[in-house]
Amino acid sequence: MKTALTHYAFGLLLALVMAIFGAAPLYAQTPKTVAEMKASFAPVVKKATPAVVNVYAARVQKGTRNPLLDDPFFQYFFGLEGGPAPDRVQRSTGSGVIIDSDGLVVTNQHVIEGMTDVKVALSDKREFDADIVLRDPKTDLAVLRLRGVRGLPVVELGNSDAIEVGDLVLAIGNPFGVGQTVTSGIISALSRTQVGGTDYQLFIQTDAAINPGNSGGALVDVNGRLIGINTAIYSKTGASVGIGFAIPVNMVKVVVASARQGSKIVRRPWFGARMQPVTTDLAESLGLERPVGALIVSVVNKGPAADAGLKAGDVILSLDGQPVDDADGFGFRLATKAIGDRVELMINRGGKTQTLTVRMDPAPEIVPRDQKTLSGRWPLSGATIANMSPALAEELAIESSGDGVIVTAIKPGSPADDIGLQKGDYLVSIDKNDVKSTRDVVALQQERAYYWTLVIRRKGELLKSKVGG
């Protein structure tokens, strides 16, 4: 009894002190009503989870067998058996989101990359085969269509430009393949651009637990609206440490629109200029108060940027009123616009701001691609090459590094494959002869040599090698 009275007296004293100094009592946040005690995310979960699915992808890899295993000598003395090596099945698991009642599902491209067979399991345990409608490596998004199904639950699409740091969010997916799981957190940051994994980066960062298997799952707000597709985590162990990233839903809408139109690629506007981030030193010389924006380094003649009056040295500060923090952020904003639109850019030129209007044109095929598949007895046999253009770069889902001749495909087991040539390599020179077009390559093929000296450009790096003829 004495102890209870002591605790009671202490509580009254503490409340009195807090009242005197204007502080709220410690127990002010304790639920006071049954409704407050029952407050939960359950209604949001019930609304969103039926539209979140599990994605299972697989492909069969032909078995490779050591030639020694088929040698009669080894078979006799070591009791080995001949015959083909067994095939292997490579599998991948992830998550997805239903965005159309007729069975259209969005997931991550890396979940189904290289896969041929895809199955989708709904939250009610039903399973369906799925066709891959569209792959978009530039955004790490893919669209699937479930076979023979109608009337599926869908998630409402939100607006990723309307969210703010601190908003409550839920991440829904299939982490580690354990089954559908919901985690909660907040939006930790917006416009993250140094994450990697995609060409268009403006990620939503969240501390809601995202783990392997969550890829392709939903990030929803407290109204159950989709605001992002969970795609990556920052972790040294592979498990969640509270730093996860989602692709904003406004980019998802662009990819889905292309899929609904029956397109195999996403057609995006072409700007016609090369940009770089604004550093602290550059900001001072450009008359900026802080290092923000996308600095234009060069402008393509007769491109949309040039026609709008943009020049090298201009700094883009905003697009249609949305701030541009860096070059990656501008690229993302531009990629969410539709071809045919006109956008307003606020720029800094010589320390003064002004507004310019730019039309959103499709990427042009400035130089005819003149695609050719090389054959014959020389090291490049089996390579398919083409003249690079902005349109071709978009079709191949690669970053264009100007004009030139690019390798678009390699036949497995061909001489070009044997020397290590890869899709996306630029042919710079062959035996000290500069390569400007596919016709140059075909003409050089007529020459005969025991060895060929090749110079290629791969991911910005020049590589030189001497290969047999």
N, C-alpha and C positions, 0 to 999 in steps of 0.2 A: 504493500500500500504506500509505504514511504517513497519507494522508487517511482511509482506511478505519479504521485503528487509532485515529486521533484521534476519529472519530465514535463508534466503539465505546466508547472510554474515557469520552467525554462522556455517552453513554447510561447507562453503569454508574454514573457519578457522580450523574446526575439521579435514577436509580432509588433510589440510596442515600439521597439527601437526602429524597426523598418518603417512603421507608420510615421514616426517623428522625422526621419530623414527622407521620406518620400519614396522609399523603395518598396517594391511589390513583395509580398511574402513568398517564401520558397515554394509553398504549395499552391501558388496561384495557377500553375499550369496543369494541375491535376484535374482530370475530367470531372465535371460537376453533375452531368446528366447522363442518362442511359444512352442517349443518342451520341454524345461525345465519346463514351466508352466504346461504342460499337463502330466508330468511324474507321473506315478501311478503304483499301484500293479495290476491294472485291468487285464493285460494280464496273470499274474500268477494265479489270481483268476479264470479266464475263463478256464484256463487249468486244474486246480486241482479240483474245486468244483463239476463238474459233477460226479466225482468218490467218493464223500463223501455223505453218506446216513444217514437217521434217523432210529434208531432201536427201535421198540416197542415190549416189551416182557410181557407176562402175564401167570398166573397160577390160577387155581380154587382151593380154599381152602374149604374143607367141613366145613359146619357150625357146631358149638358146641352149645349145648343147656343145660341150667341149668335143672337138673332133677326135681326141684320143679315145673317147668312150665308144666310138664306132670302129676303132682299129681292131682287127681280128686278134692281133697279138695280145693286147690288153684285155680283150673280152675273154680269151682262153685262160690266161694266167691269173687274172683277177676276178673271174666269174662275173664279168659285166655283161649287161644285156644291151642290145642295140635298140633302134627305134627312135622316134622323135621325142624331144624333150616335152614334158607336160606344160600346158599353157598356164599362165598365172593371171589371176584376177586382181586388178588394182581397184580399190574402193575409196570413196570420199563421202563424208557426211556433213550436213550443214542444215540450215534453216531457210525458210522462204515466207513470203507474204502474199496472200490472195488479194488481187486488186481488181478482179473482174469476176462476176458471178458465173461466167461461162468457162472459168478455169484458167485464167491468166495469172501466173505467179511470178513474182520478182525474187531473185536471189543474187548472190555474189557470183561473178564470173569465175573466181578461183575455186569455188565449190564444185563446178562442173567442168573445169578446164581439162581438155583432153579426153573427157568421158564421152561414151556413146550411149549407154543405157542409164536412164534416169527414172526413178520412182519417187512419188510424193505421198507421204502419210499425213492425213488430216488429224486434227485433235480428237476426233471421234473414232480413231483407229482405222478408218477406211483408207485403202491404198489405191493409187492410180498410176499407170504408166504416163510418162510425160515426154513431149517433144520439145526440143530446144528451138525456140522461135528466133531468138536474137542473142548474140554475144557482143558485148561492148567492153573490150579490154581497157579502153581509155578511162572508163569510170569504174571498172571492176563490177559491172552489173550485167545480169543476164535475165532473159524473160523465157519462161516455160509455159506450155499449154497442156493441161491435163486432158487425157483422152476420154471421150464418152461421159462427160459430166456436165450438169447444168444446175443452176440455183444454189451455188455455193455462197457461204458467208464471205463478206468482203470487209476490208478495213477502210475507214474514211481517211482520205488524204488531207493532211494539214498544210500549213505554210511555214516552211523552215526559215523564211525571212522575218516571221513574226515572233519567233521564240527569243528568250532572253536568258542570260546567265543567271542561274539560281532557280529556274523553273524545275518543278518536279517532273520526273520521267520514269517510265518503266521499260526495261529491256526484256523481250520475250524471245525464246529460242530453245535450242536443244543442246545445251553444253555437254561436251564429252559423251554425247549419245545417250545420256541418262533418261531423256524424255523431256517433254515440254516444261520449261522452268521460267518463272517470273522473278526478276530482281528489280529493286527500286533505287533511285538516286536522284541527282540533280544534273542540270546542264552545267558542266564545270567551265567550259570555254566555248567560244565560237570562232569560226574562220581559221581553223588550224590548217596550215599549208605545208609544214615540214614533216609530214608523216610518211609519205611514200605509198607505193601500192597502186596509185592511179595517176593519170596525166592531169586530171582536173581535180585540184585539191582545195577544199574549203570545208574541212570536216567539223562535225559537231563532236565535242569532247564531253564525256560523261563519266561519273564515278559509279554508275549502276554496273554491277558485276557482269562482265562479258568474258566468256571463256571460249576455247576451241569448240566448235559446233554451233556457237551462236551466230556465226557468219551467215549473212542473208536474212537474219531475223529482224524483228520489228523494234524500233524505239518509238514509243508512243507518249503523248502528253496525258494530262489528268482527265482529258475528255475522251481518251481512247483513239485519238487521231494520229495517224502515222506521220512522224516528223523526220524519220531517218531509217536507213538500213544499216544495221550493225555490221561492221566489216573488219575491224582490226583492233588490236590491243597493244599497249606498251608493256612489256614484261620480260624479265630476264629468266624466268622459270617456265613460261608458257601458260601460267595461270593468272587470273585477274589480280591486279594490284591497285585497282581503282582508276586506271587511265585507259578508257576505251574510246573508240572513234566510230562515228556513223556517217554515212553519205547522206547529205540533206535531201529531203523528199522532193524539193524543187528540181533537182537533177534527175531523180527517179522519174518524175513526170515526163521529162523530155524523152528518155529511153523508152518508156511505156508507149508514148504517142507514136514513136517510130514503129514499134512492134505491132500496134493496132492497125497501122497503115500497110502492113505486110512487108515492110522493108527489112532487109538483112543487115543493114548498117544504119547507124544514126547520122543523119545529115545535119551538120552544124554550120553556123555562120563562119565565114573566113574573114579575118580582120585585115591581113596584109601588112603586118608590121612585126618586128622583133623587139622584145622588151626585156628588161632586167629590173631587179629590185633597186630601191633607192637606199643607199648606205648613208651613214651619218655624215661622212665627208661630202658626199654628193648633195645631200640635202642643203648644206650650208651654201655650196656654190650655186645651187639652183634657186636659192631664195626661199626655201621651205623652212618652216618652224621646227618640223620634226621629220624623221625619215619614213615617210609613208608614200604610197602610190606606186605606179608602174611607169618606169622611165622608158620612153621609146628610143631604141638604139638605131633602127633603120626602118625605112618605109618602102614597100614595093610599089613601083610605078603603076598607075592606073588601078590600084587596089582600092577597097573601100576606105581605108585609113587615109590614103593619099587624096582621094576624091573629096573627103570631108575637110581637107586642109591641115591634117596633122603632119608634124615634122619631127625629125630626130631632135631630141632634147626636150620635147614636151613631156610632162608628167601627168598621167591620168589619175585623178583624185576620186572620181565617183562615176558610176554608170547607172543612169536612171534613178539618181538619188541614193543609191546604195554605195557606201564607202568602199574604196579600193585600197587595201593595205599594202599589197605587193603584186608582182606580176602573176603569180599563181592565182591569187584572188580575182584578178581581172579576167584571166582565162576561164575561170569557173563561171563568173557572172555572164560572160559573153556566150558560153556554151549553153546556158539555160534559155537563151533567146531563140526565137523562131526565124527561119529564113523568110525574108520579106519585111521583117520589122524595121523600125527606125529607132535608134536609141540615142539618148543624150549623154554626152561625156562632159564632165567638168575637168578642165585641164589647167595646169600651171605652165605658163610660158613666160620666161624672163622675170619671174617673181610676181606676175599678175595672173589672175584667174579669168577664164572665159569658157563659154559653153559651145560645143560643136555637136552637130547631128550626123550620125553615121548610119548608113543603110546596111542591113544584114544580108549579104550576098552569099551564095554557095561557093565552096572551094572550086576554083576553075582548073581545067586541064590546060595550063598555059602552053605546054609542049606536048604533042601527041605521044602517048606512052610507047607506041611501037614495040609492044611486048614480043620477046622472042625466047624460045627454048633452045638452048645450045646443045649440039650433039657432035659426034666425031671423036677422033683420037686426040684429045687434049684435056688439060686439067679442069677446064670449066664445063665440060660435057655434063649434062644433067641439071644445069642451073637455068632457071627462067629469069630473065632480066627485063627491065623496062625503064623508060625515061621518067624521072621523078617529076611530080607536080603536086600542088596542094590537094587536088582531087584524089590522086593516087595515094597520097599519105593518109587521107581520111579513110579510104577504102581498106587499106592495109592496117589501120589502127596503129600507126607508128608516128613518131615525131619527125617531121620533115626537117632536114638540115640543108635546105637549098636544092639546087638542081643537080643533075648528074645521072648516072646509071645505077640503079639499085637492084639487088637480088630479091625477087619476089617469092621464089620457091626453090627448093632443092629436092631432087629425086633421091630417095633413100638408096644407098649402095652405089651411087654414081661416082665418077671421078671427082666431081665438085664436092660431094659429100665426104669423100675420102680425104681431101686436102683440108677439110674443116671449114669450108665456106658456109655461111649462115644466111638465112632470110633476114633482110634488113641491112646487109653489108653494101657499102657503096664501092664500086670499082673506080679507083682513082687513076691507075696507070697499069699498062701491061708492057713489059720489056721497055720501059722508059718512054712509051708512047702514051700521052694523056688520053683519057677516055672521056668524051663529051656526050656521046649518044650510043644507043644500041648498035647503030650502023658501024661505029668505030670498032666495037668488039667483034662483030661478024667479019669485018675486013681483016682484023688481026688474026682471026682464026685460020685464015688461008695460009698464013706463014707456017713454016715447019721449024721446030727447034727441039733440041734435047731437053732443055730446061726453060722454064718461063719464070720471069720475075714479076710477081704480082704485088701491087700496093692497094690496099683497101682501107676504107674508113669505117670503123665499127664503134658506135656510141661515142663519136667525137675523137676517137684515138686512131692514128695512122698505124697500120700494121704492114710489114713487108716480109715476103717469104719467097723462096726459090723452090719451084715444084717441077717434077719431071713431066716431060711431054708425052 
